[in-house]
Amino acid sequence: MSALFSVVIPFYNEEECIGDVCREAMDVLRRDFGSEWELVLVDDGSTDSTAGRMDRLADAHPNVRAIHIRPNSGQSAALEAGIRAARGGLVGTLDGDGQNDPADLLRIATALRHRGVDMMCGVRARRADSIARRIMSRVANRLRSRVLRDGITDVGCSLRVFRRRRALRVRFFRNAHRFFPALFIMQGFRVAEMPVGHRPRSKGVSKYGGGFRSRAFVGTLDLAGTWWLRQRALRYRMTEHPGR
């Protein structure tokens, strides 16, 4: 496995946040990973100055790469593009709004190696969100976990570390990021969780998502589709007779 550690951050119209988020991530990566890291920034068809700021960061820092996808295709498309572009054996992901603490990346990467799993997911121990958002998330997580039986506590946490070669075998679709750990498990890979920090958004408002009704409707359809994939997944082991 490559010693390089790749961190993928999707951005969509985050001109208020991108500078602070990237500076903090780079400071942490320099401190914890020396020179063996890259920061893969993915612009998901932004219409503000996000793309230009991203390009300037890549011009100024050799460990930073700027990936642009067109048109705006959603968080799952941006995540897939970043994973495909990444060069490291291990990939970490962060939200583009600064609510994830990049200082947790080393702890998660270390835990993944020690426990021998393919993906380590963060669980937001003390969420810095409104009560309504926490309730919605709790209900959605319980429903998803009961239907898919994936055992994942907090699928809404974007802070994860996983093995890139495993992720390349996962079939992405719109909103697949909400079921990313379950899709790993469907492939027969090992997934575990650990507590991580969570912070309030310092600038701007969330660009991904939508209203409660639209999220609930789309989320229900996506859950039904993912359940169907789980039921239809092929599960077998193959051996070959060694011959003479």
VENTANOR-V344791 format. One record per residue. N is the residue number from 1. RES is the residue in one small letter. SS is DSSP state (@ for helix, = for strand, . for the rest). BURIAL is 1 if it has 24 or more other C-alpha atoms within 12 Angstrom, else 0. Layout:
N;RES;SS;BURIAL
N;RES;SS;BURIAL
//
This chain:
1;m;.;0
2;s;.;0
3;a;.;0
4;l;.;1
5;f;=;1
6;s;=;1
7;v;=;1
8;v;=;1
9;i;=;1
10;p;=;1
11;f;=;1
12;y;.;1
13;n;.;1
14;e;.;1
15;e;.;1
16;e;.;1
17;c;.;1
18;i;@;1
19;g;@;1
20;d;@;1
21;v;@;1
22;c;@;1
23;r;@;0
24;e;@;1
25;a;@;1
26;m;@;1
27;d;@;0
28;v;@;1
29;l;@;1
30;r;@;0
31;r;@;0
32;d;@;0
33;f;@;1
34;g;.;0
35;s;.;0
36;e;.;1
37;w;=;1
38;e;=;1
39;l;=;1
40;v;=;1
41;l;=;1
42;v;=;1
43;d;=;1
44;d;=;1
45;g;.;1
46;s;.;1
47;t;.;0
48;d;.;0
49;s;.;0
50;t;@;1
51;a;@;1
52;g;@;1
53;r;@;1
54;m;@;1
55;d;@;1
56;r;@;0
57;l;@;1
58;a;@;1
59;d;@;0
60;a;@;0
61;h;.;0
62;p;.;0
63;n;.;1
64;v;=;1
65;r;=;1
66;a;=;1
67;i;=;1
68;h;=;1
69;i;=;1
70;r;.;0
71;p;.;0
72;n;.;0
73;s;.;1
74;g;.;1
75;q;@;1
76;s;@;1
77;a;@;1
78;a;@;1
79;l;@;1
80;e;@;1
81;a;@;1
82;g;@;1
83;i;@;1
84;r;@;1
85;a;@;1
86;a;.;1
87;r;.;1
88;g;.;1
89;g;.;1
90;l;=;1
91;v;=;1
92;g;=;1
93;t;=;1
94;l;=;1
95;d;.;1
96;g;.;1
97;d;.;1
98;g;.;1
99;q;.;1
100;n;.;1
101;d;.;1
102;p;@;1
103;a;@;1
104;d;@;1
105;l;@;1
106;l;@;1
107;r;@;1
108;i;@;1
109;a;@;1
110;t;@;1
111;a;@;1
112;l;@;1
113;r;@;0
114;h;@;0
115;r;@;0
116;g;.;0
117;v;.;1
118;d;.;1
119;m;=;1
120;m;=;1
121;c;=;1
122;g;=;1
123;v;=;1
124;r;=;1
125;a;.;0
126;r;.;0
127;r;.;1
128;a;.;0
129;d;.;0
130;s;.;0
131;i;@;0
132;a;@;0
133;r;@;0
134;r;@;0
135;i;@;0
136;m;@;0
137;s;@;1
138;r;@;0
139;v;@;0
140;a;@;1
141;n;@;1
142;r;@;0
143;l;@;1
144;r;@;1
145;s;@;1
146;r;@;0
147;v;@;1
148;l;@;1
149;r;.;0
150;d;.;1
151;g;.;0
152;i;.;1
153;t;.;1
154;d;.;1
155;v;.;1
156;g;.;1
157;c;.;1
158;s;.;1
159;l;.;1
160;r;=;1
161;v;=;1
162;f;=;1
163;r;=;1
164;r;@;1
165;r;@;0
166;r;@;1
167;a;@;1
168;l;.;1
169;r;.;0
170;v;.;1
171;r;.;1
172;f;.;1
173;f;.;0
174;r;.;1
175;n;.;1
176;a;@;1
177;h;@;1
178;r;@;1
179;f;@;1
180;f;@;1
181;p;@;1
182;a;@;1
183;l;@;1
184;f;@;1
185;i;@;1
186;m;@;1
187;q;.;1
188;g;.;1
189;f;.;1
190;r;.;1
191;v;=;1
192;a;=;1
193;e;=;1
194;m;=;1
195;p;=;1
196;v;=;1
197;g;.;1
198;h;.;1
199;r;.;0
200;p;.;0
201;r;.;1
202;s;.;0
203;k;.;0
204;g;.;0
205;v;.;0
206;s;.;1
207;k;.;1
208;y;.;1
209;g;.;0
210;g;.;0
211;g;.;0
212;f;@;0
213;r;@;0
214;s;@;0
215;r;@;0
216;a;@;0
217;f;@;0
218;v;@;0
219;g;@;1
220;t;@;0
221;l;@;0
222;d;@;1
223;l;@;1
224;a;@;0
225;g;@;0
226;t;@;1
227;w;@;1
228;w;@;0
229;l;@;1
230;r;@;1
231;q;@;0
232;r;@;0
233;a;.;0
234;l;.;0
235;r;.;0
236;y;.;0
237;r;.;0
238;m;.;0
239;t;.;0
240;e;.;0
241;h;.;0
242;p;.;0
243;g;.;0
244;r;.;0
//
